[in-house]
Amino acid sequence: MTAAETQLPQANGSCCSPSGSCHDGAADTAAGAVTTVYQVSGMTCGHCEGAVSEEISGIDGVTSVKAVASTGQVTVVSDTPLSEEAVRAAVDEAGYELVGRA
């Protein structure tokens, strides 16, 4: 087995990771970035994850968003800390409720 083969993710018959995301997020965090995890209620599926991610991605300074419907957690990576009001407004626009920080 070559080194490249040992670094590949396990094939599980799906393009998604075990958490249900289409990527593992490992390359999403830049040096100096701020990572915040929020709790969102109402997400039940991949479509919900996409809607929340799309709205939060529109906030200035956001570089990465990973929403997981099964846990209700949304991990946001940004250049600087975000105002909770901005995140709440984005989640509300997507049709869900921001419970607070996880």
RAJOGI-V42152 format. One record per backbone hydrogen bond with DSSP energy under -1.0 kcal/mol. NH is the residue of the N-H (numbers start at 0). CO is the residue of the C=O. E is the energy in kcal/mol with one decimal. If there is no record, write none. Layout:
nh & co & e
NH & CO & E
NH & CO & E
//
This chain:
nh & co & e
5 & 1 & -1.4
16 & 20 & -3.6
19 & 16 & -2.2
27 & 24 & -1.6
32 & 29 & -2.0
33 & 77 & -3.2
35 & 75 & -2.7
37 & 73 & -2.9
38 & 99 & -3.6
39 & 71 & -3.4
40 & 96 & -2.8
48 & 44 & -2.0
49 & 45 & -2.4
50 & 46 & -2.4
51 & 47 & -2.5
52 & 48 & -2.7
53 & 49 & -2.6
54 & 50 & -1.9
55 & 51 & -2.5
56 & 52 & -2.3
58 & 55 & -1.8
61 & 58 & -2.0
62 & 76 & -3.0
63 & 76 & -1.7
65 & 74 & -2.4
67 & 72 & -2.5
71 & 67 & -2.2
73 & 37 & -2.6
74 & 65 & -2.9
75 & 35 & -3.2
76 & 63 & -2.8
77 & 33 & -2.6
78 & 60 & -2.4
86 & 82 & -1.8
87 & 83 & -2.9
88 & 84 & -2.4
89 & 85 & -2.0
90 & 86 & -2.6
91 & 87 & -2.5
92 & 88 & -2.3
93 & 89 & -1.6
94 & 91 & -1.1
95 & 90 & -2.3
96 & 40 & -1.8
98 & 38 & -2.9
99 & 38 & -1.3
101 & 36 & -2.6
//
